[in-house]
Amino acid sequence: MGKDVESTVFSREDHRRYRVKVRRCLDVFAQMLDEFRFDEDKPMTGLEIEINLVDSRGMPAMRNAEVLAAFDNPDFQAELGLFNMEFNVPPRLISRDGFLAYERYVLDGLTAAETKANAVDAGLVLIGILPTVSPSHTVLENISGNPRYRTLNEQIIDARGDDVSIDIRGPERLQVRTESILPEAANTSVQFHLQVTPGTFANYWNASQAIAGVQVALGTNSPYLFGRRLWDETRIPLFEQATDTRPQEMKNQGVRPRVWFGERWITSIFDLFEENVRYFPALLPISDDEEPYEVLAAGGVPRLPELRLHNGTVYRWNRPVYDIKDAVPHLRVENRVLPAGPTVVDMLANAAFYFGLTRFFAEADRPIWTQMPFAAAEQNFYQGCREGLAATLFWPRGGEIRVGDLVLERLLPAAHDGLDRLGVDTSVRDRLLGVIEERCITGRTGAAWQVETVARLEERGRDRPTALREMLLRYVGLMHTNEPVHTWPEW
């Protein structure tokens, strides 16, 4: 979750210096976009998978430090809560059988991590929100050891000047107040990275925004929080509310939240970085010794540390990324809308749909975003989060349409085309997009399976906490089969 932080107290001078440095970085970044050569050969993709830890009873296990110490694998690191970890999968090409290579690597990594976790009475769960987590688990005492997390918590709470308030309405309603951002640790996601060029970044980001509502409706896996049945993808409002830095007065004034969908289509990656600097004060005003103009003038590649750190504290659902590998800079779209799980093959099917569809729309003669108001894309996103595959979305030249019909009739053929352009083997393409097709036909997402299973258990006399725990234990067993969720049996 970004750069480590040592300082936890920031002075006015820290903020002043950081503000100057981040604007200097922004100016250098603009110059680089005009003059510099970015990596454009064989663009890579990447995955980040967030993971929950549970004990043998299905309850959160506060043991990420023990698991990571026993594992000693640099691909794995701690996340916000002591019951969270993150698996950073090394980037690779998806052409030919690249998705199969991803699947083997992820399965092998998770199996090894599971073995280490079992040794300390813990197990891994890939799920958007751990349904057995309670407010007693999401307290400051259970924050991970990296000082970054505690500092972020302090900065967000200080900016708010008040406790965190969570108020989410779905089939049931949840209202809680907390003294920290730790409820956000209940969330775990899978993030897709797509390397692009400066000239194509806007097309890929706009395409990602346009399909976000469809993406999340297909992949919902977070229907329960603190025992309440809420949105099919409750992760989204939980993240937005738990990390909101605005006091109520600023909300009333329409000040932008740090977790947001955005407000317009863009023409350049610079638009997003410039918005970040213009709209959002620093949460972590840590200045580096690098002088970016001097590095650029000397023929080097500026790291732009202040700009990158600031970008990491503005939580767009599709985030711009500037990074450097082997002394060559590159740009990525980081797609953050989807939950983890239910299985590795489900996540890779979601990835194939995303990479294929964005490729198709980014290269279309008439871009989809020129036919859709930005507000419609945002509305689609939240409708998909609330209702999953039951959602009705707006789509150009189709009007209001059920998301499953939209995917089957129009978007799956486009995703097939996009994967063909990416050079993905036909058998791999058909297997992964076949998972998406069957999900639409059956209406079975991770969220739908969870809700159905809990309902059946409650019909048999279980109370809600017991039903959630028994559901989760069955979920874990099915997760380990790596059979897609649309094939999972009813309870």
C-alpha positions as CSV (number, residue, x, y, z in Angstrom):
1,M,0.0,0.0,0.0
2,G,2.7,2.4,-1.0
3,K,5.8,4.0,0.5
4,D,6.9,3.4,4.1
5,V,6.7,6.4,6.4
6,E,8.9,7.2,9.3
7,S,7.8,10.7,10.4
8,T,4.4,10.8,12.2
9,V,4.4,14.5,13.1
10,F,4.4,17.2,10.4
11,S,5.1,20.9,10.8
12,R,3.9,23.8,8.8
13,E,7.3,23.9,7.2
14,D,6.9,20.3,6.1
15,H,3.6,21.2,4.4
16,R,5.0,24.3,2.8
17,R,8.1,22.5,1.4
18,Y,6.1,19.6,0.2
19,R,3.6,21.9,-1.6
20,V,6.5,23.5,-3.4
21,K,8.1,20.2,-4.3
22,V,4.9,18.5,-5.5
23,R,4.2,21.4,-7.9
24,R,7.8,21.3,-9.1
25,C,7.3,17.6,-9.8
26,L,4.1,18.3,-11.7
27,D,5.9,20.8,-13.9
28,V,8.7,18.3,-14.6
29,F,6.1,15.6,-15.4
30,A,4.4,17.9,-17.9
31,Q,7.8,18.4,-19.6
32,M,8.5,14.7,-19.6
33,L,5.2,14.0,-21.3
34,D,6.2,16.4,-24.1
35,E,9.8,15.4,-24.5
36,F,10.7,12.1,-22.8
37,R,10.6,8.6,-24.1
38,F,8.5,6.3,-22.0
39,D,8.5,2.5,-22.2
40,E,6.3,1.5,-25.1
41,D,7.6,-1.9,-26.0
42,K,5.5,-5.0,-25.2
43,P,3.3,-3.3,-22.5
44,M,3.0,-5.3,-19.4
45,T,0.0,-6.1,-17.1
46,G,0.0,-6.6,-13.3
47,L,-2.1,-7.9,-10.5
48,E,-2.3,-7.1,-6.8
49,I,-4.5,-9.4,-4.6
50,E,-5.5,-8.4,-1.1
51,I,-6.1,-11.3,1.3
52,N,-7.9,-11.9,4.6
53,L,-6.6,-14.2,7.4
54,V,-9.0,-16.2,9.4
55,D,-8.7,-18.8,12.2
56,S,-10.2,-22.3,12.1
57,R,-13.6,-20.9,13.2
58,G,-13.7,-18.4,10.3
59,M,-13.0,-15.4,12.5
60,P,-10.4,-12.8,11.7
61,A,-6.9,-13.9,12.6
62,M,-4.6,-11.0,13.7
63,R,-1.5,-12.8,12.5
64,N,-0.1,-11.1,9.3
65,A,3.2,-10.4,11.0
66,E,3.7,-14.0,12.0
67,V,2.7,-15.3,8.5
68,L,4.9,-12.9,6.7
69,A,7.9,-13.6,9.0
70,A,7.5,-17.3,8.4
71,F,7.0,-16.9,4.6
72,D,9.7,-14.4,3.9
73,N,8.5,-13.9,0.3
74,P,8.9,-10.3,-1.1
75,D,5.7,-10.7,-3.2
76,F,3.7,-10.7,0.0
77,Q,3.4,-7.7,2.4
78,A,1.2,-6.5,5.2
79,E,-1.9,-4.4,4.6
80,L,-3.9,-2.0,6.8
81,G,-5.3,-4.5,9.3
82,L,-3.4,-7.3,11.2
83,F,-5.8,-9.7,9.4
84,N,-4.8,-8.5,5.9
85,M,-2.0,-9.2,3.5
86,E,-1.3,-8.3,-0.1
87,F,0.1,-10.4,-2.9
88,N,2.0,-8.4,-5.5
89,V,2.1,-10.6,-8.6
90,P,5.1,-9.8,-10.8
91,P,4.0,-8.1,-14.1
92,R,3.9,-10.1,-17.3
93,L,2.5,-10.2,-20.8
94,I,-0.9,-11.7,-21.4
95,S,-0.3,-12.6,-25.0
96,R,-0.4,-16.3,-26.0
97,D,-0.8,-18.2,-22.7
98,G,0.1,-15.4,-20.4
99,F,-3.1,-15.8,-18.3
100,L,-2.2,-19.4,-17.7
101,A,1.2,-18.3,-16.4
102,Y,-0.6,-15.9,-14.1
103,E,-2.9,-18.6,-12.8
104,R,0.0,-21.0,-12.1
105,Y,2.0,-18.3,-10.3
106,V,-0.9,-17.1,-8.2
107,L,-2.0,-20.6,-7.2
108,D,1.5,-21.6,-6.3
109,G,2.0,-18.4,-4.3
110,L,-1.3,-18.7,-2.4
111,T,-0.7,-22.4,-1.7
112,A,2.7,-21.6,-0.2
113,A,1.3,-18.8,1.9
114,E,-1.6,-21.0,3.0
115,T,0.9,-23.6,4.3
116,K,2.8,-20.9,6.3
117,A,-0.5,-19.5,7.6
118,N,-1.8,-22.9,8.7
119,A,1.3,-23.3,10.9
120,V,0.1,-20.3,13.0
121,D,-3.5,-21.4,13.1
122,A,-4.6,-19.1,10.2
123,G,-5.9,-19.6,6.7
124,L,-6.3,-17.4,3.6
125,V,-9.6,-16.0,2.2
126,L,-10.2,-14.2,-1.1
127,I,-13.3,-12.2,-0.5
128,G,-14.4,-8.5,-0.8
129,I,-15.4,-8.1,2.8
130,L,-14.9,-10.7,5.4
131,P,-18.4,-11.4,6.6
132,T,-17.4,-12.4,10.1
133,V,-15.5,-9.2,10.9
134,S,-17.1,-7.0,13.6
135,P,-16.5,-3.5,15.0
136,S,-14.5,-5.1,17.8
137,H,-12.0,-6.3,15.1
138,T,-11.6,-3.0,13.4
139,V,-10.1,-1.0,16.2
140,L,-6.8,0.9,16.2
141,E,-5.1,-1.9,18.2
142,N,-5.4,-4.1,15.2
143,I,-3.6,-1.8,12.7
144,S,-0.5,-3.3,11.0
145,G,2.9,-2.4,12.2
146,N,4.0,-0.2,9.2
147,P,4.1,3.4,10.6
148,R,2.5,4.5,7.3
149,Y,-0.9,3.2,8.3
150,R,-0.9,4.8,11.8
151,T,0.2,8.1,10.3
152,L,-2.5,7.9,7.6
153,N,-5.1,7.2,10.3
154,E,-3.9,10.2,12.3
155,Q,-3.9,12.5,9.3
156,I,-7.4,11.5,8.1
157,I,-8.9,11.7,11.6
158,D,-7.2,15.1,12.2
159,A,-8.5,16.4,8.9
160,R,-12.0,15.4,9.7
161,G,-11.9,16.7,13.2
162,D,-14.4,14.0,14.2
163,D,-14.9,10.3,14.4
164,V,-15.5,8.2,11.3
165,S,-19.2,7.7,10.6
166,I,-20.4,4.8,8.4
167,D,-23.9,4.9,7.2
168,I,-24.8,2.4,4.4
169,R,-28.4,1.6,3.3
170,G,-29.2,-1.6,1.4
171,P,-31.8,-4.2,2.1
172,E,-30.7,-3.5,5.7
173,R,-29.0,-0.5,7.2
174,L,-25.7,-0.1,9.0
175,Q,-24.9,2.9,11.1
176,V,-21.7,2.9,13.2
177,R,-19.1,5.4,14.5
178,T,-15.5,4.7,15.0
179,E,-12.4,6.5,16.2
180,S,-10.2,5.2,13.4
181,I,-10.2,4.3,9.7
182,L,-9.8,0.6,10.6
183,P,-13.2,-0.4,9.2
184,E,-11.6,0.0,5.8
185,A,-9.4,-3.0,6.7
186,A,-12.6,-5.1,6.2
187,N,-12.1,-4.5,2.5
188,T,-9.9,-6.6,0.2
189,S,-9.7,-6.1,-3.5
190,V,-7.9,-7.2,-6.7
191,Q,-6.3,-4.5,-8.7
192,F,-5.4,-4.8,-12.4
193,H,-2.5,-2.8,-13.8
194,L,-2.3,-2.0,-17.5
195,Q,0.8,-0.3,-19.0
196,V,0.0,2.3,-21.6
197,T,1.8,5.1,-23.5
198,P,1.4,8.8,-22.9
199,G,-0.5,9.1,-26.2
200,T,-3.0,6.3,-25.3
201,F,-3.4,6.8,-21.6
202,A,-6.5,9.0,-21.9
203,N,-8.3,6.5,-24.1
204,Y,-7.6,3.6,-21.7
205,W,-8.5,5.6,-18.6
206,N,-11.8,6.8,-20.2
207,A,-12.6,3.3,-21.4
208,S,-11.9,2.0,-17.8
209,Q,-14.3,4.6,-16.4
210,A,-17.0,3.8,-19.0
211,I,-17.1,0.1,-18.2
212,A,-16.6,0.3,-14.4
213,G,-20.3,-0.2,-13.7
214,V,-20.4,-3.3,-15.8
215,Q,-17.1,-4.6,-14.3
216,V,-18.3,-4.3,-10.7
217,A,-21.8,-5.7,-11.4
218,L,-20.2,-8.8,-12.8
219,G,-17.7,-9.2,-9.9
220,T,-19.6,-8.3,-6.8
221,N,-18.4,-10.2,-3.7
222,S,-19.1,-8.0,-0.7
223,P,-22.7,-8.1,0.5
224,Y,-22.2,-8.2,4.3
225,L,-20.6,-5.8,6.7
226,F,-20.8,-6.1,10.5
227,G,-23.6,-8.6,10.1
228,R,-25.8,-6.5,7.9
229,R,-26.9,-7.2,4.3
230,L,-26.0,-4.1,2.4
231,W,-24.9,-3.5,-1.2
232,D,-23.8,-6.4,-3.4
233,E,-20.4,-4.5,-3.4
234,T,-20.4,-2.8,0.0
235,R,-16.6,-2.4,-0.4
236,I,-17.2,0.8,-2.4
237,P,-19.2,2.9,0.1
238,L,-17.2,1.5,3.0
239,F,-13.9,2.7,1.5
240,E,-15.4,6.0,0.6
241,Q,-16.8,6.7,4.0
242,A,-14.0,5.2,6.2
243,T,-11.3,7.3,4.5
244,D,-13.2,10.5,4.0
245,T,-11.1,13.4,5.2
246,R,-14.0,16.0,4.9
247,P,-15.9,17.3,8.0
248,Q,-19.6,17.6,7.4
249,E,-19.3,21.3,6.6
250,M,-17.0,20.6,3.6
251,K,-19.3,17.9,2.4
252,N,-22.1,20.4,2.4
253,Q,-19.9,22.8,0.3
254,G,-19.3,20.1,-2.3
255,V,-15.6,19.6,-1.6
256,R,-14.4,16.6,-3.5
257,P,-13.8,13.4,-1.5
258,R,-10.4,11.6,-1.6
259,V,-12.0,8.4,-2.7
260,W,-14.0,9.3,-5.8
261,F,-15.0,8.2,-9.3
262,G,-14.0,11.5,-10.9
263,E,-16.0,14.2,-12.6
264,R,-15.0,14.3,-16.3
265,W,-13.5,12.5,-19.3
266,I,-9.8,13.4,-19.8
267,T,-7.5,14.2,-22.7
268,S,-4.2,13.4,-20.9
269,I,-2.8,11.6,-17.9
270,F,-1.6,15.1,-16.8
271,D,-5.3,16.1,-16.2
272,L,-5.5,13.6,-13.3
273,F,-2.2,14.4,-11.6
274,E,-3.0,18.1,-12.0
275,E,-6.4,17.6,-10.4
276,N,-4.8,15.7,-7.5
277,V,-2.4,18.6,-6.8
278,R,-5.1,21.3,-7.3
279,Y,-7.9,19.8,-5.2
280,F,-6.3,17.7,-2.4
281,P,-4.1,18.8,0.4
282,A,-1.2,16.6,1.4
283,L,-1.9,13.7,3.9
284,L,1.8,12.7,4.1
285,P,3.9,15.8,3.4
286,I,7.2,14.0,3.2
287,S,9.8,15.7,1.0
288,D,12.7,14.0,-0.8
289,D,16.1,15.4,-1.6
290,E,15.7,14.8,-5.3
291,E,15.6,18.0,-7.5
292,P,13.6,16.8,-10.5
293,Y,14.7,19.6,-12.8
294,E,18.4,18.9,-12.2
295,V,17.9,15.1,-12.8
296,L,16.1,15.8,-16.0
297,A,18.7,18.3,-17.2
298,A,21.4,15.8,-16.5
299,G,19.7,13.2,-18.7
300,G,18.4,11.1,-15.8
301,V,14.9,9.9,-15.0
302,P,13.3,11.9,-12.2
303,R,11.6,9.7,-9.6
304,L,9.1,12.5,-8.8
305,P,8.7,11.1,-5.2
306,E,6.4,13.8,-3.9
307,L,4.0,13.6,-6.9
308,R,3.9,9.8,-6.6
309,L,3.3,9.8,-2.9
310,H,0.5,12.4,-3.2
311,N,-1.1,10.3,-6.0
312,G,-1.1,7.3,-3.7
313,T,-3.3,9.2,-1.2
314,V,-6.0,10.1,-3.7
315,Y,-8.0,7.0,-4.1
316,R,-9.5,7.0,-7.6
317,W,-11.3,3.8,-8.7
318,N,-9.1,4.0,-11.8
319,R,-5.8,5.6,-10.7
320,P,-3.0,7.0,-12.9
321,V,0.5,5.6,-12.1
322,Y,3.9,6.9,-13.0
323,D,6.7,4.4,-12.3
324,I,10.2,3.5,-13.2
325,K,11.6,0.1,-14.0
326,D,15.2,-0.6,-15.2
327,A,15.8,3.2,-15.4
328,V,13.0,3.6,-17.9
329,P,9.8,5.4,-16.9
330,H,6.3,4.1,-17.8
331,L,2.7,4.8,-17.2
332,R,-0.1,2.6,-16.0
333,V,-3.8,2.6,-15.4
334,E,-4.5,0.9,-12.0
335,N,-8.0,-0.5,-12.1
336,R,-9.3,-0.8,-8.4
337,V,-13.0,-1.4,-8.7
338,L,-13.2,-5.2,-8.0
339,P,-13.2,-7.3,-4.8
340,A,-10.8,-10.2,-4.3
341,G,-12.1,-13.7,-5.1
342,P,-14.1,-15.8,-5.1
343,T,-11.4,-18.0,-6.8
344,V,-8.2,-17.4,-8.8
345,V,-10.0,-18.3,-12.0
346,D,-12.8,-15.9,-11.3
347,M,-10.3,-13.1,-10.8
348,L,-8.5,-13.9,-14.0
349,A,-11.8,-14.1,-15.9
350,N,-12.5,-10.6,-14.6
351,A,-9.0,-9.5,-15.7
352,A,-9.5,-11.0,-19.2
353,F,-12.8,-9.2,-19.5
354,Y,-11.2,-5.9,-18.4
355,F,-8.1,-6.1,-20.5
356,G,-10.0,-7.2,-23.6
357,L,-12.8,-4.6,-23.3
358,T,-10.5,-1.7,-22.6
359,R,-8.3,-2.6,-25.6
360,F,-11.4,-2.8,-27.8
361,F,-12.8,0.6,-26.7
362,A,-9.5,2.4,-26.6
363,E,-9.0,1.6,-30.3
364,A,-12.6,2.2,-31.4
365,D,-13.1,4.7,-34.2
366,R,-15.9,6.3,-32.2
367,P,-14.9,6.2,-28.5
368,I,-17.7,5.0,-26.2
369,W,-17.0,7.9,-23.9
370,T,-18.0,10.4,-26.6
371,Q,-21.5,8.7,-26.6
372,M,-22.0,8.7,-22.8
373,P,-22.2,11.5,-20.3
374,F,-19.7,11.1,-17.6
375,A,-22.5,11.3,-15.0
376,A,-24.1,8.2,-16.6
377,A,-20.9,6.3,-16.2
378,E,-20.8,7.3,-12.6
379,Q,-24.4,6.4,-12.0
380,N,-23.8,3.0,-13.7
381,F,-20.9,2.4,-11.3
382,Y,-22.9,2.9,-8.2
383,Q,-25.9,1.0,-9.6
384,G,-23.7,-2.0,-10.3
385,C,-22.3,-1.8,-6.8
386,R,-25.7,-1.8,-5.2
387,E,-27.5,-4.5,-7.3
388,G,-24.8,-6.6,-9.1
389,L,-26.2,-8.6,-12.0
390,A,-29.7,-7.4,-11.2
391,A,-28.7,-3.8,-12.1
392,T,-30.1,-1.9,-15.0
393,L,-27.5,0.3,-16.6
394,F,-27.4,3.0,-19.3
395,W,-25.6,2.2,-22.5
396,P,-25.2,4.2,-25.7
397,R,-27.6,3.1,-28.5
398,G,-29.3,0.8,-26.1
399,G,-30.7,3.0,-23.3
400,E,-31.5,1.2,-20.1
401,I,-30.5,-2.4,-20.2
402,R,-30.0,-5.3,-17.7
403,V,-26.3,-5.7,-17.2
404,G,-26.3,-9.4,-18.0
405,D,-28.0,-8.8,-21.3
406,L,-25.6,-6.0,-22.1
407,V,-22.6,-8.2,-21.5
408,L,-24.0,-11.2,-23.5
409,E,-25.3,-9.2,-26.4
410,R,-22.6,-6.5,-26.9
411,L,-19.7,-6.5,-24.5
412,L,-18.5,-10.1,-24.6
413,P,-18.0,-10.0,-28.4
414,A,-16.0,-6.8,-27.9
415,A,-13.9,-8.4,-25.2
416,H,-13.2,-11.3,-27.5
417,D,-12.0,-8.9,-30.2
418,G,-9.8,-7.0,-27.7
419,L,-8.1,-10.2,-26.4
420,D,-7.5,-11.2,-30.0
421,R,-5.7,-7.9,-30.6
422,L,-3.7,-8.6,-27.5
423,G,-2.6,-11.9,-29.0
424,V,-4.2,-14.1,-26.3
425,D,-4.5,-17.8,-27.3
426,T,-8.1,-18.7,-28.5
427,S,-8.4,-21.5,-26.0
428,V,-7.4,-19.2,-23.1
429,R,-9.7,-16.5,-24.2
430,D,-12.6,-18.8,-24.6
431,R,-12.1,-20.4,-21.2
432,L,-11.9,-17.1,-19.2
433,L,-14.6,-15.2,-21.1
434,G,-16.7,-18.4,-20.8
435,V,-16.7,-17.9,-17.1
436,I,-18.1,-14.4,-17.6
437,E,-20.7,-15.7,-19.9
438,E,-21.9,-18.4,-17.5
439,R,-22.0,-15.9,-14.7
440,C,-24.4,-13.8,-16.7
441,I,-26.6,-16.7,-17.6
442,T,-26.8,-18.1,-14.1
443,G,-26.9,-14.8,-12.3
444,R,-24.4,-16.3,-9.8
445,T,-21.7,-13.8,-8.5
446,G,-19.8,-14.2,-5.3
447,A,-22.3,-11.8,-3.6
448,A,-25.3,-13.7,-5.0
449,W,-23.9,-17.1,-3.6
450,Q,-23.2,-15.6,-0.2
451,V,-26.7,-14.1,0.1
452,E,-28.4,-17.3,-1.1
453,T,-26.4,-19.4,1.3
454,V,-27.0,-17.2,4.3
455,A,-30.7,-17.1,3.5
456,R,-30.9,-20.9,3.5
457,L,-29.0,-21.2,6.7
458,E,-31.3,-18.7,8.4
459,E,-34.3,-20.7,7.1
460,R,-32.8,-23.7,9.0
461,G,-32.8,-21.7,12.2
462,R,-29.3,-20.2,12.4
463,D,-29.0,-16.7,13.7
464,R,-27.2,-14.2,11.5
465,P,-23.7,-14.5,13.1
466,T,-23.8,-18.3,12.9
467,A,-25.1,-18.3,9.3
468,L,-22.3,-15.9,8.2
469,R,-19.6,-18.1,9.9
470,E,-20.9,-21.3,8.4
471,M,-21.3,-19.7,5.0
472,L,-17.7,-18.5,5.1
473,L,-16.3,-21.9,6.1
474,R,-18.1,-23.4,3.1
475,Y,-16.9,-20.5,0.9
476,V,-13.3,-21.2,1.9
477,G,-13.6,-24.9,1.0
478,L,-15.0,-24.1,-2.5
479,M,-12.5,-21.3,-3.0
480,H,-9.7,-23.9,-2.7
481,T,-11.2,-25.9,-5.6
482,N,-10.5,-23.0,-8.0
483,E,-13.9,-23.9,-9.7
484,P,-15.6,-20.6,-10.7
485,V,-18.4,-19.4,-8.5
486,H,-21.2,-19.9,-11.0
487,T,-20.6,-23.7,-10.6
488,W,-20.7,-23.6,-6.8
489,P,-23.5,-25.8,-5.3
490,E,-26.3,-24.3,-3.3
491,W,-26.2,-25.2,0.4
